[in-house]
Amino acid sequence: MVAIPRPSVRAATVYDAADLSAIHLRSWQAAYQDLVPQDYRDKFCMAYGAERWLRNLKASEWPKAGVVVAIPGPELVGFVGFGPTRDEGEDADLVGEIKAIYVIPEAWGKGLGKRLMASALGRLAAAGYAEATLWVLDTNSRARRFYEKGGWKQDGGARPGENRGFPGQEVRYRRDL
């Protein structure tokens, strides 16, 4: 079993793009192995390279949006991306969104996701958001348990997964900041 020391959490920089891409792909492939068809997972791998991360990091508008990373040692092991909500009908000045949270599989269950989430929620609150939302595949029971333990509640929002190229449905969670 890999011992994971208490990580420092910091804002991601453009120099982290390659590491973020690797974490994202590795974690995403493991998390969705039994939830999303292989052909979609293969397409995802081709779409989320370091160049895309570099563009995203350059476009982040701190403090309203950004990415925070966990570093328990010499390498990054996880991240959270956040920013204003992308949902129609929501006030993007008051509602923030957790857009992605991923931790390498070897570090699952070690408290890194909780620490990353706390940092991102703190940054959203400091940026003036009153609430935060996130979307999760309805069949992703591991992630849903994590969110519910962290005080997130389903708010009734749902959308088909087909808009992202795979069968299934996503459900929205919400919490006060």
Secondary structure, DSSP 4 states (H G I P E B T S, - for coil): ----PPPEEEE--GGGHHHHHHHHHHHHHHHTTTTS-HHHHHHHHHHS-HHHHHHHHHH--TTTSEEEEEESSSS--EEEEEEE---TTS-TTTEEEEEEEEE-GGGTTSSHHHHHHHHHHHHHHHTT-SEEEEEEETT-HHHHHHHHHTT-EEEEEEEEGGGGTSSSEEEEEEEE-
